[in-house]
Amino acid sequence: MASMNPALRYRVIRVYKEMLFMGREYPQGYDYFKTRLHKAFDSQKHLTDESQIMKGIERAEFVKKEIEALYFLKRYRTLRHRYDAF
């Protein structure tokens, strides 16, 4: 990991922290999310090729957007349930 491009390392750490922050609201709990996230990133730590690392970052960004969409859907359903009752 010492030979990794510092800019890529920063991006990997940033997306990891952003996803970890998003995990606070995960339905199955923060501990579940944290362990799964750590396993996912840990399984890719052997990558050294910059193009492969970029693909991993893009995949992580996609997953982050999917989680965000699920949170918005959950919030939408909650609000709709509250206000449709009237």
C-alpha positions in Angstrom: 0.0 0.0 0.0 3.0 2.3 0.4 3.5 2.4 -3.3 -0.1 3.5 -4.0 -0.7 6.9 -5.6 -1.4 9.3 -2.7 -4.4 10.8 -4.5 -6.0 7.4 -5.0 -5.3 6.4 -1.4 -7.1 9.6 -0.3 -10.1 8.8 -2.5 -10.3 5.3 -1.2 -10.2 6.5 2.4 -12.7 9.3 1.7 -15.3 6.9 0.1 -14.8 4.5 3.0 -15.4 7.2 5.6 -18.4 8.5 3.7 -19.9 5.0 3.5 -19.2 4.4 7.2 -21.0 7.6 8.0 -24.0 6.5 5.9 -24.0 3.2 7.8 -25.3 4.8 10.9 -28.9 4.6 9.6 -28.6 1.1 8.1 -31.7 -1.0 8.9 -29.7 -4.0 10.1 -27.6 -1.9 12.4 -24.3 -0.1 12.3 -22.2 -3.0 13.5 -23.5 -5.2 10.7 -22.8 -2.5 8.1 -19.4 -1.7 9.5 -18.2 -5.3 9.4 -19.5 -5.9 5.9 -18.0 -2.6 4.7 -14.6 -3.5 6.2 -14.7 -7.0 4.6 -15.5 -5.5 1.2 -12.6 -3.0 1.4 -10.3 -5.5 3.0 -10.9 -8.0 0.1 -9.6 -5.4 -2.4 -6.5 -4.2 -0.5 -4.2 -6.4 -2.7 -4.9 -4.2 -5.8 -2.0 -2.2 -7.0 -3.0 -1.4 -10.6 -4.4 2.2 -10.7 -7.1 1.2 -13.2 -8.3 -1.6 -11.0 -8.3 0.7 -8.0 -10.3 3.3 -9.9 -12.9 0.6 -10.9 -13.1 -0.3 -7.2 -13.7 3.3 -6.3 -16.4 3.6 -9.0 -18.1 0.5 -7.6 -18.0 1.9 -4.1 -19.5 5.2 -5.3 -22.3 3.2 -7.1 -23.0 1.3 -3.9 -23.0 4.5 -1.9 -25.6 6.0 -4.3 -27.7 2.8 -4.0 -27.7 3.0 -0.2 -28.6 6.7 -0.4 -31.5 5.9 -2.7 -32.8 3.3 -0.2 -32.6 5.8 2.6 -34.6 8.3 0.5 -37.2 5.6 -0.3 -37.5 4.7 3.4 -38.0 8.4 4.3 -40.5 8.9 1.4 -42.5 5.8 2.5 -42.5 7.0 6.1 -43.8 10.5 5.2 -46.4 9.1 2.9 -47.6 6.7 5.5 -47.9 9.5 8.0 -49.8 12.0 5.8 -52.0 9.5 3.9 -53.7 8.5 7.1 -55.4 11.9 7.3 
